[in-house]
């Protein structure tokens, strides 16, 4: 039961990230930003403008992950791993994901 609740909460977190959708979508469409295997955004191509976007979103993701971990009796690492898997699965074709330390177009 906890797993279903966690998946539901992670989905809500992913949807709440849409507040940054325009800027994030632009960065993803340009191949500058991708979903990392850590559960956070990563920089595919160095870009000063995208760096602050990534930092801001990753801070908010981490805060949500900590809340989810506490609420569900999990570690931060467990929530990050689940979030990474879900984010990578939801990544659009043509956008970048990290796999084995390398950025690949999905």
N, C-alpha and C positions, 0 to 999 in steps of 0.2 A: 504494500500500500504506500509506504514511504517513497518508493521509487517512482510511482505514478505521480504523487504529489510533487516530487522534485522535478520531474520532467515537465509537468504543467507549469511550475514556477519558472523553470529555465526558458520555456517558451514565452512566458510573459516578459521575462527580462529581455529576450531577443527582440520581442515586439516593441518594448519600451525604448529600445535603442533607436527606433525610427524617429525620435525627436531630432536626431542629427542626420537624418536620412539624406538630405540634399548634399551636404558637404561630404558625408561618408560615401554616398553613392558615386559622387564625382571622383573621389579619390580611388575608389575601387574600379570604376569604369576606365580610369586612366592608367590602371596598373601600378599605382603608387603604394596602395595599402592592401593588405591581405589578412585573412584569418590564420592566425598562428596555431600551432599544435598545443600551445600553452593555455588556450581559452581566451586569449587577448588578441588585439590587433597588432600587426607587425608592419614594419616599413619594408616594402619590396624594393623601392627605388628611393634614394635619399632625396628628401624634399622638406625644406624648412617649414612650409605652411602646413603640411600634413603632420609634422611631428607634434605640434601642439594639439591637433585634433586627436591623434592617437593617444597622447598622454591623458587628455581629458576623458575620453571614452573609457580607456583602460582603468582609470581611477574609479569611475562610476561602476564599471563592471566588477571590479574587485570588491567594492562596498556591497554590491548586490550578492556576490558570491559568498562573502563572509556572513551575510544575513541568512542566506539559504543553508549554509553549512551549519550554523548555529541552530536554526529552526529544525533541521532534519537530522541532527546528530552525526554529521559528516565532517571530514576534514576539508580545509580549503582546497587541498590538492585533489580530493575526490570530486568536488564541485567543478573545479577548473577543468578536469579531464572530461567530465560529462558535458560541460558547456562547449569545450573545444570540439568534441565529436559532433554535437548538435549543430554548431555554427558551420563547421566544415561541410556537413551534409546539406545544409541549407544554402551554401554558397552557390551563386549562379555560375553557369558555364561561362568561361571566358575570364572569370575573376581568379585571383591568386589565393592559393592555400599553401601552408607549409607542411612538408612531408619529409621526415628524416633530415631536418635542418636545411632543406632546399625549398625555394619557392617554385611552385608549379602552377600552370594555368589549368583550371578544372575544365 
